[in-house]
C-alpha cells in the first residue's frame, strides 16, 4: 500500500492544478463548447504538446516506465470513422454533464456533490459498454 502513496499525492497535486486553472469549471467548459474563449483550448493544447515532448524525450533517452520496460507506443490500425464517432459521443457527454471523467472526481473534492449523478451515469454506461463490448466493431 505504501508504494502507491506517490500516485495518490500526484493525483491530489493534479486535482489542485485543474481546480486552480479552472479546467473543472462548468462555465469554462460552457465557453469552450460555444467557442467564446480560448482558455480550455489553451489548457488542452498545452497538455497535448507537453505529452508529445515528454514522449519524444522518453523514447530518445530510452526512459523506462514503472514496469521497467522502455516507453513504446504501439501502432494501431487507423479508422477515422470510429474516432469521429467516439469523439462525438465523448464530447456530447462532456457538454451535457459539464465534466469529463477525470475532473468528475475532482468536483466531489470541491464540494459539488451533484456531480455524483453524473458519476453514477458514467458507471452505468461503462457497465453496459462492458456487456456489449464484444459485439461492437473495434
N, C-alpha and C positions, 0 to 999 in steps of 0.2 A: 504493500500500500504506500509506503514511504517514497518509493521511486516514482510514483505518479504525482507527487505534490508539485513538481515543476510544471506539469501540464495544467494543473489547477491554477497555479499562480499566473501562468501565461494567459489562461482563459480570463482570469479576473482583470489582468492588465489590458487584454484585448477589449473586454467589455467596457472598461473605463475610457479607452481611446474612442470606441464607437459612440459612446454617450457624449463625450466632450466634443467630438467632431460633428455631432448632430446627425450621424448616419442612421440612428434609430428613430429619428423624429418623424412622426407621421406627416407633419407639414412639409418637411424637406422632401419626403418621398412623393407627396402630392405635387409639389413644384416640379419634380423631375418628370413625372408622367405627363404633366401638362406643358413640358418644355419651357418653363418660366424661369429656370435658374440653372446655372452650371454647377452648383455646389455638389450634388450627388454624382454627376458625371465626372467631376474632377476627382472625387474620392475613389470611384470605381476605376477610372483611368490610371490613377496613381497606383492603386493596388495591382492592376494588371501589369503595368510597366515594372513595378518592383518585383513581382513574381517572375517575370521574364528574365530580368537581370540576375536575380538570385539563382534561378535555374541554370542560366548560362555559366555563371561563376561556379556553381556546384559541379556541373559537367566538366568544365575546363580544369578545375583543381581536383577532380575525382573525389569530392567530399562524400563521405558515407552517411547513410540515413541511420535512423535509430536501430534498425535491424542489422547494421554492419555491412550492407551492400551499397554499391555506388548508385547514385540517383540515375534513374533511367525512365524515360517517358516512352511507353510502348506506342507504336504506330497503330492507328485504328483505321478501319475502313470508313471512308467519309460518306456520309449520307446527309446531304444538305437538308432534305425534307424533314428528317427526324429531328434535326437541330432546330429548325424553324418551328415545328410543332411543339417540341419540348420547351423551347424558349418562350413561346406564346402562352402555353399553359402556366409556366412558372411566372411569367410577367403578369398574367391576369390574377393569379393568386396573390402576388406581391401587391398589385394595385388595389385589389379588393380588401385585403387584410391590412395593408399599410406596413407590412413587415415581411422580410424574407426569413428563412429558417433560423439562421444563427441569432439575429437580433430578437427573435421572439422570446428567447430565454433571458436575454439581457433586459428586455422590457419588464419582466417579472421583478428583476432586481431593482428597477427604478420605481416600482410600486404600481405599474399599470396592469393590475390583475385581470382586467377584461381580456387581455391577450390570451388568457387560459382557454377561452372559447376557440380562438384560432389554433392554439396548440392541440387541443382535442380534435379539431377538424383535420389538422395535418396528420395526426397519429392515425385517425380513422382512414384517411386517404392512403397513407403508407401501408396500412394493413390490407386494404382492398387491392392495392397495387401488387402486394406480395401474393395475393390469391390468384390474380390473373396474369402475373408476370410471364409465365411460361407460354401463354397464348399470344403474347404481343410480339411483333417483329422487332428484334434487337439487332 
